[in-house]
Amino acid sequence: MVYVNVDFEGVPKEILDAGIRRGYAKTKADLLRLALLAFNDKYSVIEAQEDIENARDVQRVDASVASGKGRWLSSADFAKRTGVRR
């Protein structure tokens, strides 16, 4: 966890106060957290957690295949085993 003390003046302070008044968040800290999430949505500073987890899963499967403990299925084999088709 990171703790930060920041003094806001002028327009940034007005934005925070208006965000609280309009009910976007109950506290300035929560409003700043929401702003950081919106910033990330707009600029993709970090990948979404789901994307990170998916990448880790692929790495795990690749390692399993490379070590001979697992194997990739062709689309046809996958469809036969699961009944799922494209």
C-alpha positions as semicolon CSV with decimal commas, in nm:
position;residue;x (nm);y (nm);z (nm)
1;M;0,000;0,000;0,000
2;V;0,119;0,350;-0,076
3;Y;0,033;0,653;0,134
4;V;0,055;0,998;-0,022
5;N;-0,021;1,340;0,123
6;V;-0,112;1,590;-0,146
7;D;-0,252;1,942;-0,122
8;F;-0,486;2,030;-0,406
9;E;-0,563;2,389;-0,499
10;G;-0,753;2,558;-0,777
11;V;-0,916;2,350;-1,049
12;P;-0,799;2,008;-0,919
13;K;-0,951;2,088;-0,578
14;E;-1,274;2,204;-0,743
15;I;-1,291;1,881;-0,944
16;L;-1,246;1,673;-0,629
17;D;-1,508;1,871;-0,439
18;A;-1,755;1,849;-0,729
19;G;-1,697;1,474;-0,761
20;I;-1,785;1,430;-0,394
21;R;-2,092;1,657;-0,420
22;R;-2,218;1,469;-0,726
23;G;-2,180;1,138;-0,548
24;Y;-1,913;0,976;-0,765
25;A;-1,733;0,876;-0,445
26;K;-1,768;0,933;-0,073
27;T;-1,410;1,045;-0,013
28;K;-1,141;1,229;-0,204
29;A;-0,919;0,923;-0,176
30;D;-1,186;0,707;-0,340
31;L;-1,237;0,967;-0,611
32;L;-0,862;0,968;-0,681
33;R;-0,866;0,587;-0,703
34;L;-1,147;0,608;-0,958
35;A;-0,955;0,873;-1,150
36;L;-0,651;0,645;-1,165
37;L;-0,862;0,360;-1,299
38;A;-1,014;0,591;-1,561
39;F;-0,665;0,711;-1,654
40;N;-0,554;0,352;-1,702
41;D;-0,864;0,273;-1,910
42;K;-0,785;0,564;-2,139
43;Y;-0,407;0,522;-2,169
44;S;-0,356;0,150;-2,090
45;V;-0,070;0,220;-1,851
46;I;-0,094;-0,135;-1,720
47;E;-0,270;-0,435;-1,864
48;A;-0,600;-0,548;-1,721
49;Q;-0,561;-0,809;-1,448
50;E;-0,746;-1,063;-1,662
51;D;-0,495;-1,011;-1,944
52;I;-0,207;-1,061;-1,702
53;E;-0,362;-1,381;-1,566
54;N;-0,427;-1,512;-1,919
55;A;-0,066;-1,446;-2,016
56;R;0,053;-1,635;-1,706
57;D;-0,175;-1,928;-1,796
58;V;-0,030;-1,941;-2,147
59;Q;0,325;-1,932;-2,007
60;R;0,237;-2,215;-1,768
61;V;0,092;-2,427;-2,049
62;D;0,388;-2,350;-2,276
63;A;0,626;-2,465;-2,002
64;S;0,422;-2,782;-1,956
65;V;0,434;-2,854;-2,329
66;A;0,806;-2,777;-2,347
67;S;0,877;-3,017;-2,061
68;G;0,676;-3,293;-2,228
69;K;0,412;-3,301;-1,953
70;G;0,141;-3,152;-2,172
71;R;0,052;-3,098;-2,534
72;W;-0,145;-2,860;-2,748
73;L;-0,458;-2,993;-2,915
74;S;-0,544;-2,920;-3,274
75;S;-0,876;-2,746;-3,333
76;A;-1,023;-3,073;-3,456
77;D;-0,904;-3,268;-3,148
78;F;-1,034;-2,995;-2,918
79;A;-1,374;-3,005;-3,090
80;K;-1,388;-3,385;-3,059
81;R;-1,304;-3,379;-2,688
82;T;-1,525;-3,089;-2,587
83;G;-1,795;-3,067;-2,849
84;V;-1,715;-2,697;-2,882
85;R;-1,683;-2,574;-3,238
86;R;-1,577;-2,238;-3,373
